[in-house]
């Protein structure tokens, strides 16, 4: 048996370079199996592509880090009921 420690990180709202640990799960698989480690569906985040392994038991735990980026939204601000210029901003939340 081979053990995988899957760590799911979400992009921080205050620092887009930082990711905060959201969840950890342990997955075990038999030697010789082909294993795809599932990603999660977090509202407001884009999931990374899942990774796959041909399982070989080397006696070690393999750590897999998934990083979920925050969805980006474009916001348009109309000034003076749309009579003046507008500003467009891309925001994350």
C-alpha positions as CSV (number, residue, x, y, z in Angstrom):
1,X,0.0,0.0,0.0
2,X,1.1,3.5,-0.8
3,X,0.0,6.6,1.2
4,X,-0.7,10.0,-0.3
5,X,-1.3,13.1,1.8
6,X,-3.3,15.6,-0.3
7,X,-3.3,19.2,0.9
8,X,-5.8,21.7,-0.6
9,X,-4.7,25.3,-0.4
10,X,-6.9,28.4,-1.2
11,X,-5.5,31.6,-2.5
12,X,-5.5,34.3,0.2
13,X,-7.8,37.3,-0.2
14,X,-5.2,39.7,1.2
15,X,-2.1,38.5,-0.6
16,X,-2.5,36.8,-4.0
17,X,1.0,35.1,-3.6
18,X,-0.1,33.4,-0.4
19,X,-2.2,30.2,-0.1
20,X,-3.9,29.0,3.1
21,X,-4.4,25.4,3.9
22,X,-8.2,24.6,3.6
23,X,-8.3,20.9,3.9
24,X,-6.0,17.8,4.2
25,X,-6.9,14.2,3.2
26,X,-5.1,10.9,3.3
27,X,-5.5,8.5,0.3
28,X,-4.1,5.0,0.1
29,X,-3.7,2.9,-3.0
30,X,-2.4,-0.6,-3.9
31,X,0.9,-1.0,-5.7
32,X,0.3,-1.4,-9.5
33,X,-2.9,0.7,-9.5
34,X,-3.3,3.9,-11.6
35,X,-4.5,6.6,-9.2
36,X,-5.9,10.1,-10.0
37,X,-6.1,12.3,-6.9
38,X,-9.4,14.2,-7.0
39,X,-9.6,18.0,-6.7
40,X,-12.3,19.7,-4.6
41,X,-15.0,22.1,-5.7
42,X,-14.7,25.3,-3.6
43,X,-17.2,28.0,-4.4
44,X,-15.4,31.1,-5.7
45,X,-12.2,29.2,-6.6
46,X,-10.8,27.6,-9.8
47,X,-9.5,24.1,-9.2
48,X,-6.1,22.9,-10.5
49,X,-5.8,20.0,-12.8
50,X,-5.8,16.7,-10.9
51,X,-2.5,14.6,-10.9
52,X,-2.2,10.9,-11.6
53,X,0.3,8.3,-10.4
54,X,1.1,4.7,-11.2
55,X,1.3,3.5,-7.7
56,X,4.7,2.2,-6.5
57,X,5.1,1.5,-2.8
58,X,8.4,3.0,-1.7
59,X,7.6,3.0,2.0
60,X,7.3,6.8,2.0
61,X,4.3,9.2,2.1
62,X,3.9,11.3,-1.0
63,X,2.6,14.8,-0.5
64,X,0.5,16.4,-3.1
65,X,-0.4,20.1,-2.9
66,X,-3.3,21.5,-4.8
67,X,-3.6,25.3,-5.1
68,X,-7.0,26.8,-5.9
69,X,-6.9,30.3,-7.3
70,X,-9.6,32.8,-6.5
71,X,-12.1,33.6,-9.3
72,X,-11.6,37.0,-10.8
73,X,-14.6,39.3,-11.6
74,X,-14.6,42.5,-13.7
75,X,-16.5,45.3,-12.1
76,X,-17.6,48.4,-14.1
77,X,-18.3,51.6,-12.1
78,X,-20.4,54.2,-13.8
79,X,-20.2,57.7,-12.4
80,X,-23.0,60.2,-12.2
81,X,-25.7,57.7,-13.3
82,X,-23.6,56.8,-16.3
83,X,-23.3,60.3,-17.6
84,X,-19.6,60.6,-16.7
85,X,-16.7,58.3,-17.4
86,X,-16.6,54.7,-16.2
87,X,-13.9,52.7,-14.5
88,X,-13.3,49.0,-14.9
89,X,-11.5,47.0,-12.3
90,X,-10.8,43.3,-11.9
91,X,-11.4,42.1,-8.4
92,X,-11.1,38.8,-6.5
93,X,-13.3,37.7,-3.7
